[in-house]
Amino acid sequence: MTKEEAGGCRGAHPRKQVPTLRPMINRPPNLLVIMSDEHAPQFSGFGGHPLVQTPNLDRLAASGVHFTNAYCASPLCTPSRMSFMTGRHVHRNPGGWDNTSHLSRDVATWAHAVRAVGYDCVLAGKQHFPDPQYLHGFRAQLAFDLHASQTHGQADWSRGVPVAAQPWPGVTQAGPGRTRELDVDDGVTQAAVRYITEMRGEDRPWAMNVGYIAPHFPLIAPQRFWDVYDTETIDLPVIPPGHLAALPPAMHRMRAAFGLADFSDDEVRRARHGYYALCTYLDEQVGTLLGALEATGQLQDTVVIYTSDHGEMAGEHGMWRKSNFYEQSVRVPLIMSWPGALPSGREVVHPVSHVDVVASILDLAGADHLPGMDGTSLLPLARDNHGAAESWAGEVFAEYLAHGVASPVAMLRHGPYKLIYALDDPPVLFNLEDDPGEFRDLAGDPAHAEVLSDMRARLFRRWNPTEVDRAVRQHQAERLLIHRALYGETGPASFAHVGGGTQ
């Protein structure tokens, strides 16, 4: 294993000695955690996209530490967000495995931990808690969580993977306009700004999780954000000839389940236009929050963390939405900024996970780590402490236990290699250093047999697919029985919805 494989991809920025910086306040910092929905970092200015305009997030990245290889714990709203609350991988959480499964009320979260050390801790907007009376450690919900109020179809792996009756309308409905989702996000920003303003001058620190729906579909954006882009100039997904026919079997089944037809170039451009416009809309909301911190004199005293619950395929590999382990789906933006206490303009290339972000939040707050959590604090990497890069494992695990598949699927990223493993399908292996577009599956290449064996062994040390499969099927059967008892037989769920109906 080379040094690059152990610590990150080749081409990483050389490690520089950064002096230890001191916070500007004597108490722990405020914590502003901003989590968008379905924002793939590839579609941003700070992520290098030539068209997508995200000036506020670009400035945030320039003022702080940008983790360029950050991953969610699961590429779906509820499991990703529940893992983000507990710092545990999805299969180790009591509940929250898919969008109809709820996290147990008895599990401790980072919100509990920071409140225990004196923080005022509130939630504004989406975090996908279905019971507005129970907020998993947050003192109050300041703004409406639209997706938590909606119902979601229960996956039933005993029936296999269903096939959508019609193409997914999310592509063809893209365009300028207003949606309820946008109204809700506007309200989230207003509530968050009010809270920031009210907390000015408070002696005790505060923590706020601000959750946005944007840039999640429907791909409808306000006219002035739509007008930022020209549909004719929108780039198309990179899909080499023959690639769609050669997709892994799981991707063929998922495309059929979600109704992901071979849309025309004009349809794809228009849908990506809507997504880009929503990314810029979201960026303005973040800019408003940063402006409120600055206007109230709290910017120096506040750690700002920006991330998303998962990405969006936006037509790459013939896929839309998420629920798979291509980079556009499972990789997330991650920026940490604390003026005067964290370096500015630093990029960290080592693979990291949302569970590591939870450990970092607790370290920043001076709180005890949660029982059984899986993450490791990112602060040594962020500060470029001596030995931090060399000792970082550079290994990230994620899993998917929901609709669109019929058995557990997991991803292991180690150095430049990514393994995708499912019980019912051949493994998939990519070298992200040589093949960043993930077009060449190396699993069947004899020259990579040793790498494949090593990656499988690493995965199985932390994840037993047979045990997880048994647990998920039991969990689904119990929830389906409860649903029949309460509402009667409803038949298999469809997952080719639009809007907020299927996160």
C-alpha positions as CSV (number, residue, x, y, z in Angstrom):
1,M,0.0,0.0,0.0
2,T,1.5,3.3,-1.1
3,K,1.5,6.5,1.0
4,E,-1.1,7.9,-1.4
5,E,-3.4,4.9,-1.0
6,A,-3.1,5.0,2.8
7,G,-3.9,8.7,3.1
8,G,-5.7,9.9,0.0
9,C,-5.5,10.1,-3.8
10,R,-2.4,11.2,-5.7
11,G,-2.5,14.8,-6.4
12,A,-3.3,15.7,-2.8
13,H,-2.1,19.0,-1.6
14,P,1.2,18.7,0.2
15,R,0.8,19.0,4.0
16,K,2.0,22.3,5.4
17,Q,2.7,23.1,9.0
18,V,-0.1,25.4,10.2
19,P,0.4,27.2,13.5
20,T,-2.1,26.4,16.2
21,L,-4.8,29.0,16.1
22,R,-6.7,30.2,19.2
23,P,-10.4,30.8,19.4
24,M,-11.5,34.4,19.9
25,I,-13.8,33.7,22.9
26,N,-13.3,32.0,26.2
27,R,-16.4,29.8,26.0
28,P,-17.0,27.0,23.5
29,P,-18.1,28.3,20.1
30,N,-21.6,28.6,18.7
31,L,-22.4,25.8,16.2
32,L,-24.3,26.5,13.0
33,V,-24.8,23.2,11.1
34,I,-26.4,23.7,7.7
35,M,-27.6,20.6,6.0
36,S,-29.1,20.8,2.5
37,D,-30.9,18.0,0.7
38,E,-29.5,16.2,-2.3
39,H,-26.6,18.6,-3.1
40,A,-23.7,16.7,-4.8
41,P,-20.5,18.7,-4.3
42,Q,-19.6,18.2,-8.0
43,F,-22.3,20.7,-8.7
44,S,-20.8,23.8,-7.0
45,G,-18.2,26.4,-7.6
46,F,-16.1,25.2,-4.7
47,G,-16.4,21.7,-6.1
48,G,-15.0,22.9,-9.4
49,H,-18.1,23.0,-11.6
50,P,-17.6,25.5,-14.4
51,L,-21.3,26.6,-14.6
52,V,-23.0,26.2,-11.2
53,Q,-22.8,29.4,-9.2
54,T,-22.4,29.1,-5.5
55,P,-20.6,32.3,-4.4
56,N,-21.5,32.2,-0.8
57,L,-20.5,28.6,-0.3
58,D,-17.3,29.3,-2.3
59,R,-16.4,32.1,0.2
60,L,-17.2,29.8,3.1
61,A,-14.8,27.2,1.7
62,A,-12.2,29.9,1.2
63,S,-12.6,31.0,4.8
64,G,-12.4,27.5,6.2
65,V,-11.5,23.9,5.6
66,H,-13.0,22.0,2.6
67,F,-13.1,18.2,2.8
68,T,-13.1,17.2,-0.8
69,N,-13.8,13.5,-0.3
70,A,-16.6,13.4,2.3
71,Y,-19.3,10.8,2.2
72,C,-22.7,10.3,3.8
73,A,-23.5,7.1,5.8
74,S,-26.3,6.2,3.4
75,P,-27.5,7.9,0.2
76,L,-31.1,8.4,1.3
77,C,-32.6,11.1,3.5
78,T,-33.7,9.4,6.7
79,P,-30.9,6.9,7.2
80,S,-28.3,9.5,6.4
81,R,-29.8,12.1,8.8
82,M,-30.3,9.6,11.6
83,S,-26.7,8.5,11.3
84,F,-25.7,12.1,11.3
85,M,-27.5,12.5,14.6
86,T,-26.0,9.5,16.4
87,G,-22.6,9.1,14.8
88,R,-23.4,5.5,14.2
89,H,-23.5,3.6,10.9
90,V,-27.1,2.9,9.8
91,H,-27.3,-0.8,10.6
92,R,-26.1,0.0,14.1
93,N,-28.8,2.5,14.7
94,P,-32.0,1.4,16.5
95,G,-34.3,2.4,13.6
96,G,-34.0,5.0,10.8
97,W,-32.9,2.5,8.1
98,D,-35.2,3.7,5.4
99,N,-37.7,6.6,5.0
100,T,-40.5,4.8,6.9
101,S,-38.3,3.7,9.8
102,H,-37.9,5.9,12.8
103,L,-35.0,6.3,15.1
104,S,-35.7,5.1,18.6
105,R,-36.5,7.7,21.2
106,D,-34.0,6.1,23.6
107,V,-30.9,6.7,21.5
108,A,-28.6,9.6,22.4
109,T,-27.7,12.2,19.7
110,W,-25.2,15.0,19.4
111,A,-28.0,17.4,20.2
112,H,-28.4,15.7,23.6
113,A,-24.6,15.8,24.2
114,V,-24.2,19.5,23.5
115,R,-27.2,20.4,25.6
116,A,-25.7,18.4,28.4
117,V,-22.7,20.8,28.5
118,G,-24.8,24.0,28.4
119,Y,-25.7,24.7,24.8
120,D,-29.1,26.0,23.7
121,C,-29.7,23.6,20.8
122,V,-32.5,24.1,18.3
123,L,-33.6,22.8,14.9
124,A,-34.9,24.8,12.0
125,G,-36.4,23.0,9.1
126,K,-35.7,19.5,7.8
127,Q,-34.2,16.7,9.8
128,H,-36.8,14.1,9.0
129,F,-38.2,13.6,12.5
130,P,-41.7,12.3,12.0
131,D,-43.0,13.3,15.5
132,P,-42.9,17.1,15.9
133,Q,-43.3,16.5,19.7
134,Y,-40.0,14.5,19.8
135,L,-36.9,16.2,18.5
136,H,-34.1,13.8,19.6
137,G,-32.3,16.3,21.8
138,F,-33.2,19.6,20.2
139,R,-35.0,22.0,22.5
140,A,-37.4,23.3,19.8
141,Q,-38.2,23.1,16.1
142,L,-38.2,26.7,14.8
143,A,-39.5,26.0,11.3
144,F,-41.6,23.4,9.5
145,D,-40.2,20.1,8.3
146,L,-42.2,19.4,5.2
147,H,-40.7,16.0,4.4
148,A,-41.2,14.7,7.9
149,S,-44.9,15.5,7.6
150,Q,-45.3,13.3,4.5
151,T,-45.9,9.6,4.1
152,H,-43.5,7.2,2.4
153,G,-43.9,3.8,0.8
154,Q,-42.5,0.9,2.8
155,A,-39.9,-1.2,0.9
156,D,-40.7,-5.0,0.9
157,W,-37.7,-7.0,-0.2
158,S,-39.7,-10.2,-0.2
159,R,-41.4,-8.9,-3.4
160,G,-38.1,-8.1,-5.2
161,V,-37.5,-4.8,-6.9
162,P,-40.7,-3.3,-8.3
163,V,-40.8,-1.8,-11.8
164,A,-42.3,1.7,-12.2
165,A,-45.4,1.9,-14.4
166,Q,-44.3,5.1,-16.1
167,P,-41.2,7.3,-16.5
168,W,-40.2,9.5,-13.6
169,P,-41.9,12.8,-14.2
170,G,-39.2,14.7,-12.2
171,V,-37.2,15.4,-15.3
172,T,-40.0,16.6,-17.5
173,Q,-41.6,18.9,-14.9
174,A,-38.4,21.0,-14.5
175,G,-38.8,24.7,-15.1
176,P,-39.2,28.1,-13.4
177,G,-41.9,28.6,-10.8
178,R,-42.8,28.3,-7.1
179,T,-43.3,25.2,-5.0
180,R,-44.3,24.5,-1.5
181,E,-40.7,23.3,-0.9
182,L,-39.4,26.7,-1.8
183,D,-41.9,28.4,0.5
184,V,-40.8,26.1,3.4
185,D,-37.1,26.8,2.8
186,D,-37.8,30.6,2.7
187,G,-39.4,30.2,6.1
188,V,-36.5,28.1,7.4
189,T,-34.1,31.0,6.6
190,Q,-36.4,33.6,8.3
191,A,-36.6,31.5,11.4
192,A,-32.9,30.8,11.5
193,V,-32.1,34.5,11.1
194,R,-34.5,35.4,13.9
195,Y,-32.8,32.9,16.2
196,I,-29.3,34.2,15.4
197,T,-30.4,37.7,16.1
198,E,-32.1,36.8,19.4
199,M,-29.0,35.0,20.6
200,R,-26.7,38.0,20.1
201,G,-25.0,38.8,23.4
202,E,-26.0,35.5,25.1
203,D,-23.5,34.2,27.6
204,R,-24.0,30.6,26.8
205,P,-23.2,29.1,23.4
206,W,-25.9,28.0,21.0
207,A,-26.2,25.2,18.4
208,M,-28.6,25.3,15.5
209,N,-29.2,22.7,12.8
210,V,-30.6,24.4,9.8
211,G,-32.2,21.9,7.3
212,Y,-33.1,22.9,3.7
213,I,-35.0,20.9,1.1
214,A,-33.2,22.5,-1.8
215,P,-31.8,21.5,-4.2
216,H,-33.9,18.3,-3.9
217,F,-36.5,17.8,-6.6
218,P,-39.0,19.0,-7.8
219,L,-36.6,20.7,-10.1
220,I,-38.5,23.9,-10.1
221,A,-36.7,27.1,-9.2
222,P,-37.8,30.8,-8.7
223,Q,-37.6,32.7,-12.0
224,R,-34.7,34.9,-11.0
225,F,-32.5,31.8,-10.2
226,W,-33.7,30.1,-13.3
227,D,-32.6,33.1,-15.3
228,V,-29.0,32.8,-14.0
229,Y,-28.6,29.9,-16.5
230,D,-29.3,29.3,-20.2
231,T,-30.7,25.9,-21.0
232,E,-28.8,25.7,-24.2
233,T,-25.4,26.0,-22.4
234,I,-26.1,23.4,-19.7
235,D,-23.7,20.5,-19.9
236,L,-24.9,17.0,-20.5
237,P,-23.9,14.0,-18.3
238,V,-20.7,12.2,-19.4
239,I,-22.0,8.8,-20.6
240,P,-19.5,6.9,-22.9
241,P,-21.0,4.8,-25.7
242,G,-22.2,1.5,-24.5
243,H,-22.0,2.5,-20.8
244,L,-25.7,2.3,-20.0
245,A,-26.0,-1.2,-21.4
246,A,-22.9,-2.3,-19.3
247,L,-24.2,-0.9,-16.0
248,P,-24.1,-3.3,-13.0
249,P,-27.4,-5.4,-12.6
250,A,-28.3,-3.5,-9.5
251,M,-28.3,-0.2,-11.5
252,H,-30.5,-1.7,-14.2
253,R,-33.0,-2.7,-11.6
254,M,-32.9,0.6,-9.9
255,R,-33.4,2.5,-13.1
256,A,-36.5,0.4,-13.8
257,A,-37.8,0.9,-10.2
258,F,-37.5,4.7,-10.3
259,G,-38.8,5.0,-13.9
260,L,-35.5,6.4,-15.2
261,A,-36.0,6.3,-18.9
262,D,-33.6,7.3,-21.6
263,F,-34.7,11.0,-21.5
264,S,-33.8,13.2,-24.5
265,D,-30.9,15.6,-24.4
266,D,-33.3,18.6,-24.3
267,E,-35.1,17.1,-21.3
268,V,-31.9,16.3,-19.5
269,R,-30.5,19.8,-20.1
270,R,-33.7,21.4,-18.7
271,A,-33.7,19.2,-15.6
272,R,-30.1,20.0,-14.9
273,H,-30.9,23.6,-15.5
274,G,-33.5,23.3,-12.7
275,Y,-31.1,21.6,-10.4
276,Y,-28.3,24.2,-11.0
277,A,-30.8,27.0,-10.3
278,L,-31.9,25.3,-7.0
279,C,-28.2,25.0,-6.0
280,T,-27.8,28.8,-6.5
281,Y,-31.1,29.4,-4.6
282,L,-29.7,27.3,-1.7
283,D,-26.5,29.3,-1.9
284,E,-28.3,32.5,-1.3
285,Q,-30.1,31.1,1.7
286,V,-26.7,30.2,3.2
287,G,-25.4,33.6,2.4
288,T,-28.3,35.1,4.3
289,L,-27.4,33.1,7.4
290,L,-23.7,34.1,7.1
291,G,-24.8,37.7,6.8
292,A,-26.9,37.5,10.0
293,L,-23.8,36.1,11.9
294,E,-21.7,39.0,10.6
295,A,-24.4,41.6,11.3
296,T,-24.8,40.5,14.9
297,G,-21.1,40.2,15.6
298,Q,-21.1,36.5,16.0
299,L,-19.2,35.3,13.0
300,Q,-15.9,35.0,14.9
301,D,-17.6,33.1,17.7
302,T,-19.4,30.5,15.5
303,V,-18.3,27.3,13.8
304,V,-20.2,27.0,10.5
305,I,-20.5,23.5,9.1
306,Y,-22.0,23.0,5.7
307,T,-23.0,19.6,4.3
308,S,-25.8,17.7,2.6
309,D,-27.5,14.5,3.5
310,H,-26.5,12.9,0.1
311,G,-26.0,13.9,-3.5
312,E,-28.0,13.9,-6.7
313,M,-27.1,11.9,-9.9
314,A,-28.5,14.6,-12.2
315,G,-28.4,12.2,-15.1
316,E,-24.9,10.8,-14.7
317,H,-24.7,7.1,-15.4
318,G,-28.3,7.4,-16.6
319,M,-29.4,7.9,-13.0
320,W,-31.4,10.6,-11.2
321,R,-32.0,11.1,-7.5
322,K,-29.7,9.0,-5.3
323,S,-29.8,5.6,-3.6
324,N,-26.7,4.2,-5.2
325,F,-22.9,4.4,-4.6
326,Y,-21.7,6.4,-7.5
327,E,-19.8,9.5,-6.4
328,Q,-22.6,11.9,-7.4
329,S,-25.0,10.1,-5.0
330,V,-22.9,9.2,-2.0
331,R,-20.3,12.0,-1.8
332,V,-21.4,15.1,0.0
333,P,-20.1,18.7,0.4
334,L,-18.3,19.3,3.7
335,I,-17.0,22.7,4.8
336,M,-16.0,23.7,8.3
337,S,-15.2,27.3,9.1
338,W,-14.3,29.1,12.3
339,P,-12.4,32.3,11.7
340,G,-9.3,32.6,13.7
341,A,-9.5,29.0,15.1
342,L,-9.4,26.9,11.9
343,P,-7.2,27.4,8.9
344,S,-8.6,29.3,6.0
345,G,-8.5,28.0,2.4
346,R,-7.3,24.5,3.4
347,E,-8.4,21.5,1.4
348,V,-8.3,18.0,3.0
349,V,-8.4,15.2,0.4
350,H,-8.5,12.2,2.8
351,P,-11.8,10.3,2.7
352,V,-14.0,11.2,5.6
353,S,-17.6,10.4,6.7
354,H,-20.6,12.1,8.3
355,V,-20.0,10.0,11.4
356,D,-16.6,11.8,11.7
357,V,-18.5,15.2,11.6
358,V,-20.5,14.1,14.6
359,A,-17.3,13.4,16.5
360,S,-16.0,16.8,15.5
361,I,-19.1,18.6,16.7
362,L,-18.8,17.0,20.1
363,D,-15.1,18.0,20.2
364,L,-15.8,21.6,19.3
365,A,-18.5,21.7,22.0
366,G,-16.3,20.1,24.7
367,A,-18.9,17.4,25.0
368,D,-18.5,13.7,25.8
369,H,-18.6,11.3,22.8
370,L,-21.8,9.3,22.4
371,P,-21.9,5.7,23.4
372,G,-21.1,3.4,20.6
373,M,-20.4,6.1,18.0
374,D,-18.3,5.1,15.0
375,G,-16.6,8.4,14.0
376,T,-13.3,10.1,14.7
377,S,-12.9,13.8,15.1
378,L,-11.8,15.7,12.0
379,L,-10.2,18.6,14.0
380,P,-6.7,17.2,13.8
381,L,-7.0,16.9,10.1
382,A,-8.6,20.3,9.7
383,R,-5.8,21.9,11.7
384,D,-3.1,19.9,10.0
385,N,-1.8,18.7,13.4
386,H,1.5,16.9,13.3
387,G,1.0,13.3,12.4
388,A,-2.8,13.7,11.7
389,A,-2.6,12.9,8.0
390,E,-0.3,10.0,8.4
391,S,-2.4,8.4,11.1
392,W,-5.8,8.9,9.4
393,A,-7.2,5.6,8.3
394,G,-8.5,6.9,4.9
395,E,-11.3,4.4,5.0
396,V,-15.0,5.2,4.6
397,F,-18.0,2.9,4.9
398,A,-21.6,3.5,3.7
399,E,-24.6,1.3,3.2
400,Y,-28.1,1.3,1.7
401,L,-31.0,-0.7,3.2
402,A,-34.1,0.8,1.5
403,H,-36.1,0.8,-1.7
404,G,-34.7,0.1,-5.2
405,V,-32.8,-2.9,-4.0
406,A,-33.8,-6.3,-2.5
407,S,-30.8,-7.0,-0.3
408,P,-28.2,-4.9,1.6
409,V,-25.7,-2.9,-0.4
410,A,-22.5,-1.4,1.0
411,M,-19.6,0.7,-0.1
412,L,-16.1,0.8,1.2
413,R,-13.7,3.5,0.1
414,H,-10.0,2.9,1.0
415,G,-7.4,5.0,-0.6
416,P,-8.2,5.3,-4.3
417,Y,-10.3,2.2,-4.4
418,K,-14.1,1.9,-4.0
419,L,-15.8,-1.5,-3.5
420,I,-19.6,-1.8,-3.9
421,Y,-20.9,-5.1,-2.5
422,A,-24.4,-6.7,-2.5
423,L,-25.5,-10.2,-1.5
424,D,-27.2,-10.9,-4.8
425,D,-24.8,-9.3,-7.3
426,P,-21.2,-9.5,-8.4
427,P,-19.0,-7.0,-6.6
428,V,-18.0,-3.7,-8.3
429,L,-14.5,-2.2,-7.9
430,F,-13.3,1.2,-9.0
431,N,-10.0,3.0,-8.8
432,L,-11.1,6.6,-8.4
433,E,-7.6,7.9,-8.9
434,D,-7.3,6.4,-12.4
435,D,-11.0,6.4,-13.2
436,P,-12.8,9.3,-11.5
437,G,-15.9,8.9,-13.7
438,E,-16.4,5.3,-12.5
439,F,-16.6,3.8,-15.9
440,R,-14.2,0.8,-15.5
441,D,-15.2,-2.0,-13.2
442,L,-12.0,-3.8,-12.1
443,A,-13.7,-6.5,-10.0
444,G,-13.3,-9.1,-12.8
445,D,-9.7,-8.1,-13.7
446,P,-7.2,-10.7,-12.5
447,A,-4.6,-8.0,-12.0
448,H,-6.8,-6.6,-9.3
449,A,-7.8,-9.8,-7.6
450,E,-5.6,-9.1,-4.6
451,V,-7.0,-5.6,-4.2
452,L,-10.6,-7.0,-4.4
453,S,-9.8,-9.7,-1.8
454,D,-8.3,-7.1,0.6
455,M,-11.3,-4.7,0.1
456,R,-13.8,-7.5,0.8
457,A,-11.9,-8.5,3.9
458,R,-11.9,-4.9,5.1
459,L,-15.6,-4.6,4.5
460,F,-16.6,-7.8,6.2
461,R,-14.6,-6.9,9.3
462,R,-17.2,-4.2,10.0
463,W,-20.3,-5.5,8.2
464,N,-22.0,-8.9,7.9
465,P,-24.4,-8.7,4.9
466,T,-26.2,-11.9,5.9
467,E,-27.0,-10.6,9.4
468,V,-28.0,-7.2,8.1
469,D,-30.2,-8.8,5.4
470,R,-32.0,-10.8,8.1
471,A,-32.5,-7.8,10.3
472,V,-33.8,-5.6,7.5
473,R,-36.3,-8.2,6.3
474,Q,-37.6,-8.7,9.8
475,H,-37.9,-4.9,10.3
476,Q,-39.8,-4.6,7.1
477,A,-42.2,-7.5,7.9
478,E,-43.0,-5.9,11.2
479,R,-43.7,-2.5,9.8
480,L,-45.8,-4.0,7.0
481,L,-47.9,-6.0,9.5
482,I,-48.5,-2.9,11.6
483,H,-49.5,-1.0,8.4
484,R,-52.0,-3.8,7.4
485,A,-53.5,-3.8,10.9
486,L,-54.0,0.0,10.9
487,Y,-54.9,0.7,7.2
488,G,-55.6,-2.6,5.5
489,E,-53.8,-4.2,2.6
490,T,-52.5,-1.6,0.2
491,G,-50.3,-3.6,-2.2
492,P,-46.6,-3.0,-3.1
493,A,-45.3,0.6,-2.8
494,S,-44.1,2.5,-5.8
495,F,-41.1,4.7,-5.5
496,A,-41.2,6.7,-8.7
497,H,-42.8,9.7,-7.1
498,V,-42.0,13.4,-7.5
499,G,-41.8,16.4,-5.2
500,G,-41.3,15.6,-1.5
501,G,-43.1,12.3,-1.6
502,T,-40.0,10.1,-1.8
503,Q,-36.8,11.3,-0.3
